[in-house]
Amino acid sequence: QLIRSARQQYQNNKETNTMSLAHLLTGLLDQHGETMQQAALLAYLKQGEEAQPYLEGVLSARLAANLYKSISKEDKYEAARTEEEVVRQIEMFKVKIQAF
């Protein structure tokens, strides 16, 4: 049973660790989008029109990421995956305790 549990854990980790490119990019923008936007804005204020494409690019990327998350329901899916992961971890812990 312990080997079966380890195999199941490996399979679950393999599935949850596989991320789509869109998911990876939206995560990156969630974590660093505000900082990138502020840096692009500062560059625009200091360098003027020369830095405008950077500011436009960052703003467009953030808007696109928010639109994607809204349309794809990524937030809801991520919350469900997290909840499933917590339930799985609890079940694995129960199995370990029962083994003692």
C-alpha positions in Angstrom: 0.0 0.0 0.0 2.9 2.4 0.7 4.3 1.8 -2.8 0.9 2.4 -4.3 0.6 5.6 -2.3 4.1 6.7 -3.5 3.2 6.0 -7.1 0.0 8.0 -6.8 1.8 10.9 -5.2 4.4 10.8 -8.1 1.6 10.8 -10.7 -0.3 13.7 -9.0 2.9 15.8 -8.7 3.6 15.1 -12.3 0.2 16.3 -13.3 0.1 19.4 -11.1 3.6 20.5 -12.0 2.8 20.7 -15.7 1.9 24.3 -16.5 0.7 25.8 -19.7 2.6 28.7 -21.1 -0.4 31.0 -20.5 -0.6 29.9 -16.9 3.2 30.6 -16.5 3.0 34.0 -18.0 -0.1 35.1 -16.0 1.7 33.9 -12.9 4.7 36.0 -13.8 2.6 39.0 -14.4 0.7 38.5 -11.2 4.0 38.5 -9.2 6.0 41.1 -11.1 3.6 43.0 -13.3 3.2 46.0 -11.0 7.0 46.3 -10.7 7.5 46.0 -14.5 4.8 48.7 -15.0 6.4 51.1 -12.6 9.8 50.6 -14.2 8.3 51.2 -17.7 6.5 54.3 -16.4 9.7 55.6 -14.9 11.6 55.0 -18.1 8.8 56.8 -20.0 9.0 59.8 -17.7 12.7 60.0 -18.0 13.2 59.1 -21.6 9.9 60.3 -23.1 8.7 58.9 -26.4 11.7 56.6 -26.8 10.4 54.4 -23.8 6.7 54.6 -24.7 6.7 51.2 -26.5 7.9 49.5 -23.2 5.1 51.1 -21.2 2.6 50.1 -23.9 3.9 46.6 -23.9 3.7 46.1 -20.2 0.2 47.6 -20.0 -1.0 45.5 -22.9 0.5 42.3 -21.4 -1.2 43.0 -18.0 -4.5 43.7 -19.7 -4.3 40.6 -21.8 -3.4 38.5 -18.8 -6.3 39.8 -16.8 -8.6 39.2 -19.8 -7.3 35.6 -20.2 -7.8 34.8 -16.5 -11.3 36.2 -16.7 -12.3 34.3 -19.8 -10.5 31.0 -19.0 -11.7 31.0 -15.3 -8.0 30.3 -14.4 -8.4 31.6 -10.9 -11.3 29.3 -10.2 -9.4 26.3 -11.6 -6.3 27.2 -9.6 -8.4 27.4 -6.4 -9.9 24.0 -7.1 -6.5 22.5 -7.8 -5.1 23.9 -4.6 -8.1 22.5 -2.7 -7.6 19.1 -4.3 -3.9 19.2 -3.4 -4.7 20.0 0.3 -7.2 17.1 0.4 -4.7 14.8 -1.2 -2.0 15.8 1.3 -4.4 15.2 4.2 -5.2 11.8 2.9 -1.5 10.9 2.5 -0.9 12.1 6.1 -3.7 9.8 7.3 -2.2 6.9 5.5 1.2 7.6 7.2 -0.4 7.8 10.6 -2.3 4.6 10.1 1.0 2.9 9.1 2.4 3.6 12.5 
